[in-house]
Amino acid sequence: MTLTSPAPTDLHAVARRHAADPASWPVRPHFDPVDRWYHRLAVAADHEVWLLTWLPGQHTDLHDHGGSSGAFVVVSGTLTEEVVAGGRLRPARLPAGAGRRFGAHHVHRVANRDDEPAVSLHVYGPALRTMTRYRLAGGRLRVAEVEMAGVSW
């Protein structure tokens, strides 16, 4: 008898499913004029779902997800994701409906560079336990800070 592991959860499909059904969200999006607003919508054995809002100019630092893979979908508005390639930040503009999958070692920065607010839905598997923030210096990533779940967010 051969034992097989269950197929890993398609995090992008989970993000799309949640993004398509805002009536099921336990909270309505809230926009904070000082910083991005976020709220965990759901948690399962192998992933968690987060809702984020972005006013124009709000952004993350360069960061990873502590070994978690993930996906996100832009629900409304437009976001710009920047990834490091060849020692430089490479931007990709993501309008409503666009999304991204990423692996456990993905480092990126996300920003609302548009004139309108944005809403996005993010799924991480396994649930986030740490996040490392980076700075780009001389074309290389340097660790700036490591944040811990339950302490930093």
C-alpha positions as CSV (number, residue, x, y, z in Angstrom):
1,M,0.0,0.0,0.0
2,T,1.4,3.4,-1.0
3,L,0.6,6.4,1.3
4,T,0.2,9.7,-0.4
5,S,0.3,13.1,1.1
6,P,-2.7,15.3,0.6
7,A,-2.3,17.8,-2.2
8,P,-1.1,21.2,-1.0
9,T,-3.7,23.9,-0.8
10,D,-3.8,26.1,-3.9
11,L,-3.4,29.4,-2.0
12,H,-4.1,31.5,-5.1
13,A,-7.5,29.7,-5.5
14,V,-8.3,30.3,-1.8
15,A,-7.4,34.1,-2.3
16,R,-9.7,34.3,-5.3
17,R,-12.5,32.5,-3.6
18,H,-12.4,34.9,-0.6
19,A,-12.0,37.9,-2.8
20,A,-15.0,37.0,-4.9
21,D,-17.3,36.9,-1.8
22,P,-16.9,40.0,0.3
23,A,-20.4,39.4,1.8
24,S,-18.8,36.5,3.7
25,W,-16.0,38.6,5.3
26,P,-16.6,39.0,9.0
27,V,-15.4,42.6,8.8
28,R,-15.8,45.4,6.3
29,P,-12.6,47.0,5.0
30,H,-11.4,50.0,7.0
31,F,-9.0,52.7,5.7
32,D,-6.5,54.1,8.3
33,P,-5.0,57.4,7.2
34,V,-1.7,56.6,9.1
35,D,-0.9,53.1,8.1
36,R,-2.2,50.1,6.2
37,W,-5.1,48.4,7.9
38,Y,-5.2,44.6,8.1
39,H,-7.5,41.9,9.6
40,R,-7.2,38.2,9.6
41,L,-10.4,36.8,8.0
42,A,-9.9,33.1,8.4
43,V,-7.5,30.5,9.6
44,A,-7.3,26.8,8.6
45,A,-4.9,24.0,9.5
46,D,-2.6,24.8,6.6
47,H,-3.2,28.5,5.8
48,E,-4.6,31.8,6.9
49,V,-6.4,34.6,5.1
50,W,-5.8,38.3,5.6
51,L,-7.7,41.4,4.3
52,L,-5.6,44.6,3.8
53,T,-6.4,48.1,2.8
54,W,-4.1,50.7,1.2
55,L,-4.6,54.4,0.9
56,P,-2.6,56.2,-1.8
57,G,1.1,56.3,-0.8
58,Q,0.8,53.4,1.8
59,H,3.3,50.6,1.3
60,T,5.2,47.8,2.9
61,D,9.0,47.6,3.4
62,L,10.9,44.9,1.5
63,H,10.0,41.7,3.3
64,D,9.6,38.0,3.2
65,H,7.0,35.8,4.9
66,G,9.2,33.7,7.2
67,G,9.2,30.6,5.1
68,S,5.5,30.7,4.3
69,S,4.3,30.5,0.7
70,G,1.4,32.7,-0.3
71,A,-0.8,34.4,-2.8
72,F,-2.6,37.7,-3.0
73,V,-5.4,39.2,-5.1
74,V,-6.2,42.9,-5.7
75,V,-9.9,43.2,-4.8
76,S,-10.2,46.9,-5.8
77,G,-7.8,49.7,-6.8
78,T,-4.3,49.1,-8.1
79,L,-1.2,47.9,-6.3
80,T,2.4,47.8,-7.4
81,E,4.6,44.8,-6.4
82,E,8.4,45.2,-6.5
83,V,10.7,42.3,-6.5
84,V,14.5,42.3,-6.5
85,A,16.1,41.0,-9.7
86,G,19.6,41.7,-10.8
87,G,20.2,43.8,-7.7
88,R,17.4,46.2,-8.6
89,L,13.7,46.6,-7.7
90,R,11.5,45.5,-10.6
91,P,7.9,46.8,-10.4
92,A,4.7,45.2,-11.7
93,R,1.4,47.1,-11.6
94,L,-1.5,44.9,-10.5
95,P,-5.0,46.3,-11.2
96,A,-8.2,44.9,-9.6
97,G,-8.6,41.2,-10.3
98,A,-4.8,40.6,-10.7
99,G,-3.0,38.3,-8.3
100,R,0.3,36.7,-7.5
101,R,1.5,33.4,-6.2
102,F,4.8,33.3,-4.4
103,G,7.1,30.7,-2.8
104,A,8.5,30.5,0.7
105,H,11.6,32.6,-0.1
106,H,9.9,35.5,-2.0
107,V,11.0,39.0,-1.0
108,H,8.9,41.9,-2.2
109,R,7.5,45.3,-1.5
110,V,3.9,46.3,-2.2
111,A,2.6,49.8,-2.5
112,N,-0.5,51.8,-3.6
113,R,1.1,54.3,-6.1
114,D,-2.3,55.1,-7.5
115,D,-4.7,57.9,-6.7
116,E,-7.5,55.7,-5.4
117,P,-7.7,53.4,-2.3
118,A,-7.0,49.7,-2.8
119,V,-8.1,46.5,-1.1
120,S,-6.3,43.2,-1.3
121,L,-6.7,39.7,0.0
122,H,-3.6,37.6,1.1
123,V,-3.3,33.9,1.9
124,Y,-0.2,32.4,3.6
125,G,0.5,28.7,4.2
126,P,1.5,27.8,6.7
127,A,0.3,30.7,8.9
128,L,2.8,33.6,9.3
129,R,5.1,33.2,12.3
130,T,7.8,35.6,11.3
131,M,8.5,38.2,8.7
132,T,12.0,39.5,7.8
133,R,12.3,43.1,6.7
134,Y,15.2,44.0,4.3
135,R,17.0,46.9,2.9
136,L,18.6,46.9,-0.6
137,A,22.2,48.2,-0.4
138,G,24.7,48.0,-3.2
139,G,22.4,45.6,-5.1
140,R,22.2,43.1,-2.2
141,L,19.5,42.4,0.3
142,R,20.5,43.1,4.0
143,V,18.3,42.0,6.9
144,A,16.9,45.1,8.7
145,E,14.6,43.4,11.3
146,V,12.8,40.2,12.1
147,E,9.2,40.5,13.3
148,M,7.3,37.9,15.3
149,A,3.6,37.0,15.1
150,G,1.8,38.0,18.3
151,V,4.4,40.7,19.0
152,S,4.7,42.8,15.9
153,W,1.2,42.1,14.5
